[in-house]
């Protein structure tokens, strides 16, 4: 997680979201898109971890943050799955951020009721 900035200053920690194997490295490499690492802790690209997801998203370990499907919710972070809304409640994909964001489905009137 360090690089040799100059011979007089010695080694310095790589900045956040960058890594280096150390040794005679003169610079640090960026972590892949949407991944990060704490300053000075990245010694290989594998040290770069997915950044926390926003609310309404879940973490897919292969592709990163993804929107929750319709009628599901998530508080974000590093959760790997979304939670279904309570039966009868709906929410658009990616907007389910809490139980309160799941709204009761409005009944539809199809006009087919007939009195016999």
C-alpha positions in Angstrom: 0.0 0.0 0.0 3.0 2.3 -0.4 5.1 3.8 -3.2 8.5 5.5 -3.3 7.8 9.2 -4.0 11.4 10.2 -4.0 14.6 8.8 -2.5 14.8 11.5 0.2 11.2 11.4 1.4 11.0 7.6 1.5 7.8 5.6 1.0 4.4 7.2 1.2 1.0 5.5 1.7 -1.1 5.2 -1.5 -4.2 7.5 -1.4 -7.7 6.1 -0.8 -9.0 3.9 -3.7 -5.4 3.1 -4.9 -3.0 0.2 -4.4 0.6 -0.7 -4.8 2.8 -3.8 -4.2 5.4 -1.5 -2.7 9.1 -2.1 -3.2 10.4 0.1 -6.0 6.9 1.3 -7.2 6.9 5.0 -8.0 3.2 5.4 -8.2 -0.1 3.7 -7.2 -2.7 2.1 -9.4 -6.4 3.0 -9.2 -8.9 0.4 -7.9 -11.5 -0.7 -10.5 -14.5 1.4 -11.0 -16.9 1.5 -7.9 -14.3 -0.3 -5.8 -12.1 1.2 -3.1 -9.6 0.7 -0.3 -8.4 2.7 2.7 -5.3 4.8 2.3 -2.1 2.7 2.6 -4.0 -0.6 2.8 -4.1 -1.7 -0.8 -1.3 -4.1 -1.6 -3.0 -5.7 -4.7 -6.0 -5.1 -6.8 -7.8 -7.8 -4.8 -7.7 -5.5 -1.8 -10.1 -3.2 -3.5 -13.6 -4.0 -2.3 -17.0 -2.9 -3.6 -18.1 0.5 -2.2 -21.3 0.4 -0.2 -24.5 0.6 -2.1 -27.1 3.3 -1.9 -30.5 2.7 -0.4 -32.8 0.8 -2.8 -29.8 -1.2 -4.1 -28.1 -4.6 -3.2 -24.5 -5.7 -3.8 -23.9 -8.2 -6.5 -20.3 -9.5 -5.8 -19.6 -9.8 -9.6 -21.1 -6.6 -10.9 -21.4 -4.2 -7.9 -24.5 -2.3 -6.8 -27.7 -3.1 -8.6 -31.2 -1.6 -8.1 -33.7 -3.8 -6.2 -36.4 -5.2 -8.4 -39.9 -3.7 -8.2 -41.8 -4.4 -4.9 -38.5 -4.9 -3.0 -36.5 -2.7 -0.7 -33.0 -2.3 0.8 -31.2 -0.1 3.2 -28.1 -0.3 1.0 -24.6 -0.8 2.4 -23.2 -4.2 1.7 -26.5 -6.2 1.8 -26.5 -8.9 -0.9 -30.3 -9.1 -1.3 -33.4 -7.1 -1.2 -36.5 -7.6 1.1 -40.0 -8.0 -0.4 -42.5 -5.3 0.4 -45.4 -6.5 2.6 -48.1 -8.2 0.6 -50.3 -5.7 -1.1 -47.7 -3.0 -1.1 -45.8 -1.8 -4.2 -42.7 0.2 -5.0 -40.8 1.0 -8.3 -37.5 -0.7 -9.0 -34.6 0.9 -7.2 -36.8 3.2 -5.1 -37.6 0.8 -2.2 -35.4 2.4 0.6 -37.5 1.4 3.7 -40.7 -0.4 4.7 -42.4 3.0 4.5 -41.5 3.4 0.8 -43.6 0.4 0.0 -47.1 1.9 -0.6 -50.5 0.1 -0.5 -51.6 -0.8 -4.0 -54.6 1.2 -5.1 -57.5 -1.1 -6.1 -58.4 -0.9 -9.7 -62.0 -0.5 -10.9 -62.4 -2.4 -14.1 -66.0 -1.5 -14.5 -67.0 -5.2 -14.8 -69.0 -5.4 -11.7 -72.6 -6.4 -12.5 -75.6 -6.7 -10.4 -77.7 -9.8 -11.1 
